[in-house]
Amino acid sequence: MPLQLRRVVTGHDANGRAVVKIDEVSKNLVSGRPGATACVVWTSESFPVDNTGDADEGLRKVGTTLKNGTVFRVVEFTPGGAPRVHRTDSIDYAVVIAGEIDMELDDSVVHLKAGDVLVQRGTIHNWVNRGTEPCVIAFVLIDAKPVEVNGKVLHAEG
């Protein structure tokens, strides 16, 4: 069954009262590679974040991260999906919602399961689901300066 994600977004009415602005099963699902489906839940373009307005910021077209902003996305990795080694110029907060997955680093593998949390700080990595069930992870990606080691910038891709 494909990723099903209910998005509930609150805001304010014209009188400043708290209200629900969006309550839907997300339709903005994308797949950047076989075996991985993502839904962008919400984004922001600046700090501090502007909480006014009525635009659906979950519909903004973004890459992995958003310059000077944040991306909140949920990704489903199917068993045996196509891995993709990459590095992001962001700090990523992640919560494994369901299933299990391996995060491959340069010289190690970290096994994560439902309920585990991860803070990923610009590391090159790969997600591999070796299990039999889909793995669902919620990510908050915050734009950050690229990692620098011994005066050399470690670039985002590769």
Residue pairs with C-beta under 8 A, 6 or more apart in sequence:
2 29
2 37
2 76
3 29
3 37
3 39
3 74
3 76
3 134
3 136
4 25
5 25
5 26
5 39
5 41
5 74
6 23
6 24
6 25
6 26
7 22
7 23
7 24
7 25
7 26
7 39
7 41
7 58
8 20
8 22
8 23
9 20
9 21
9 22
9 23
9 42
9 56
9 58
10 18
10 19
10 20
10 21
11 18
11 19
11 20
11 21
11 51
11 54
12 18
12 19
12 52
13 19
21 54
22 56
22 58
26 39
26 41
26 58
28 39
28 40
28 58
28 59
29 37
29 38
29 39
30 37
30 38
30 39
30 40
31 37
31 38
32 38
32 84
33 81
33 82
33 84
34 81
34 82
35 77
35 78
35 79
35 80
35 81
35 82
35 129
36 75
36 76
36 77
36 78
36 81
36 82
36 84
36 127
37 75
37 76
37 78
38 73
38 74
38 75
38 76
39 73
39 74
39 75
40 58
40 59
40 60
40 62
40 71
40 72
40 73
41 58
41 72
41 73
41 74
42 57
42 58
42 72
43 57
43 58
43 60
43 62
43 66
43 69
43 70
43 71
43 72
44 50
44 57
44 66
44 69
44 70
45 66
45 68
45 69
46 68
46 69
47 68
47 69
49 70
60 66
62 71
64 71
64 86
64 88
64 90
64 141
64 156
65 71
65 88
65 89
65 90
65 141
65 142
65 143
66 141
66 143
67 143
68 143
69 143
70 140
70 141
70 142
70 143
71 139
71 140
71 141
72 138
72 139
72 140
72 141
73 138
73 139
73 141
74 97
74 136
74 137
74 138
74 139
75 136
75 137
75 139
76 134
76 135
76 136
77 99
77 101
77 127
77 129
77 134
77 135
77 136
77 137
78 129
78 134
79 129
79 130
79 131
79 132
79 133
79 134
80 129
80 130
81 128
81 129
83 104
83 126
83 127
83 128
84 126
84 127
85 104
85 124
85 125
85 126
85 158
86 124
86 125
86 126
86 156
86 157
86 158
87 122
87 123
87 124
87 125
87 147
87 154
87 155
87 156
87 157
87 158
88 120
88 122
88 141
88 156
89 122
89 143
89 144
89 145
89 146
89 147
89 156
90 122
90 141
90 142
90 143
90 144
91 119
91 120
91 121
91 122
91 141
91 142
91 144
92 118
92 119
92 120
92 121
92 139
92 140
92 141
92 142
93 117
93 118
93 119
93 139
93 140
93 142
94 117
94 118
94 119
94 120
94 137
94 138
94 139
94 140
95 115
95 116
95 117
95 118
95 137
95 138
96 112
96 113
96 114
96 115
96 116
96 117
96 118
96 135
96 136
96 137
97 114
97 136
97 137
97 138
98 114
98 133
98 134
98 135
98 136
99 113
99 114
99 129
99 131
99 133
99 134
99 135
99 136
100 111
100 112
100 113
100 114
100 129
100 131
100 133
100 135
101 111
101 112
101 127
101 128
101 129
101 131
101 135
101 137
102 109
102 110
102 111
102 112
102 127
102 128
102 129
102 130
103 109
103 110
103 112
103 118
103 120
103 125
103 126
103 127
104 125
104 126
104 127
104 128
105 123
105 124
105 125
106 124
110 118
112 118
112 137
121 144
121 147
122 144
122 146
122 147
122 154
123 147
124 154
124 158
129 135
146 153
146 154
146 155
146 156
147 153
147 154
148 154
